[in-house]
């Protein structure tokens, strides 16, 4: 029952968001797509547009820095796993050599038993 009451409210909210985003130019003043982002943006005009442009630039730089950090982290992960692979391959070779030694010892031991 509570869900039925919320659905129309959500639909109306989405309609308002769509209207708000499509009306006017960013930074052109309150109620024209610029929103109430402070006194400068509310006034609109070239200062409002400049502030909106600076805000967009800030978020682009932030996103770029986050992507670089993610890329660096992934590169570190790859290096870590490559080192682990190398260590595991070396361990496999050591164990294979031990198994060969054991096999040779068994062959020598069984060969001397058959001579008796």
C-alpha positions as CSV (number, residue, x, y, z in Angstrom):
1,X,0.0,0.0,0.0
2,X,2.8,2.4,0.9
3,X,4.5,1.6,-2.5
4,X,1.3,2.7,-4.4
5,X,1.4,6.1,-2.7
6,X,5.1,6.6,-3.5
7,X,5.0,5.8,-7.2
8,X,3.0,8.9,-8.3
9,X,5.3,11.1,-6.2
10,X,8.4,9.6,-7.8
11,X,6.9,10.0,-11.3
12,X,6.1,13.7,-10.6
13,X,9.6,14.2,-9.2
14,X,11.2,12.8,-12.4
15,X,8.9,15.1,-14.5
16,X,10.1,18.2,-12.6
17,X,13.8,17.1,-13.0
18,X,13.4,16.7,-16.7
19,X,11.8,20.2,-17.1
20,X,14.4,21.8,-14.9
21,X,17.3,20.4,-16.8
22,X,15.9,21.3,-20.2
23,X,15.0,24.9,-19.5
24,X,17.5,27.7,-20.1
25,X,21.2,27.8,-20.2
26,X,23.5,26.9,-17.3
27,X,24.4,30.0,-15.3
28,X,21.7,32.2,-16.9
29,X,20.1,33.0,-13.6
30,X,17.7,31.5,-11.0
31,X,14.8,29.6,-12.5
32,X,16.4,29.4,-15.9
33,X,18.5,26.3,-15.5
34,X,21.2,27.9,-13.4
35,X,19.4,27.2,-10.2
36,X,20.0,29.0,-6.9
37,X,23.7,28.3,-6.8
38,X,24.6,31.5,-5.0
39,X,24.3,35.3,-5.5
40,X,26.4,35.4,-8.6
41,X,24.6,32.6,-10.3
42,X,21.2,33.9,-9.3
43,X,22.0,37.2,-10.9
44,X,22.8,35.4,-14.2
45,X,24.6,37.1,-17.0
46,X,28.2,36.7,-17.9
47,X,29.3,36.3,-14.3
48,X,26.8,33.5,-13.8
49,X,27.9,31.7,-16.9
50,X,31.6,32.1,-15.9
51,X,30.9,30.6,-12.5
52,X,29.0,27.7,-14.1
53,X,31.9,27.2,-16.5
54,X,34.4,27.2,-13.6
55,X,32.2,24.7,-11.8
56,X,32.1,22.4,-14.8
57,X,35.9,22.7,-15.2
58,X,36.4,21.8,-11.5
59,X,34.3,18.6,-11.9
60,X,36.1,17.7,-15.1
61,X,39.5,18.0,-13.3
62,X,38.2,16.1,-10.3
63,X,37.0,13.3,-12.5
64,X,40.3,13.3,-14.4
65,X,42.2,13.0,-11.2
66,X,40.0,10.2,-10.0
67,X,40.5,8.3,-13.2
68,X,44.3,8.7,-13.0
69,X,44.2,7.5,-9.4
70,X,42.2,4.4,-10.5
71,X,44.5,3.7,-13.4
72,X,47.6,3.9,-11.1
73,X,45.9,1.6,-8.6
74,X,45.1,-0.9,-11.3
75,X,48.7,-0.8,-12.6
76,X,49.9,-1.5,-9.1
77,X,47.5,-4.4,-8.8
78,X,48.8,-5.8,-12.1
79,X,52.4,-5.5,-11.0
80,X,51.6,-7.2,-7.7
81,X,49.9,-10.1,-9.5
82,X,52.8,-10.5,-12.0
83,X,55.2,-10.7,-9.1
84,X,53.0,-13.3,-7.4
85,X,52.8,-15.3,-10.7
86,X,56.6,-15.3,-11.0
87,X,57.0,-16.5,-7.4
88,X,54.5,-19.2,-7.9
89,X,56.2,-20.4,-11.1
90,X,59.5,-20.6,-9.2
91,X,57.9,-22.6,-6.4
92,X,56.4,-25.0,-9.0
93,X,59.9,-25.5,-10.5
94,X,61.3,-26.2,-7.0
95,X,58.6,-28.7,-6.2
96,X,59.0,-30.5,-9.6
97,X,62.8,-30.8,-9.0
98,X,62.0,-32.3,-5.5
99,X,59.5,-34.7,-7.1
100,X,62.2,-35.8,-9.7
101,X,64.7,-36.4,-6.9
102,X,62.1,-38.5,-5.0
103,X,61.3,-40.4,-8.1
104,X,65.0,-41.1,-8.7
105,X,65.5,-42.2,-5.1
106,X,62.5,-44.6,-5.5
107,X,63.8,-46.0,-8.7
108,X,67.2,-46.6,-7.1
109,X,65.6,-48.2,-4.0
110,X,63.3,-50.5,-6.1
111,X,66.2,-51.4,-8.5
112,X,68.3,-52.7,-5.6
113,X,65.4,-54.7,-4.3
114,X,65.0,-56.5,-7.6
115,X,68.7,-57.4,-7.7
116,X,68.4,-59.4,-4.5
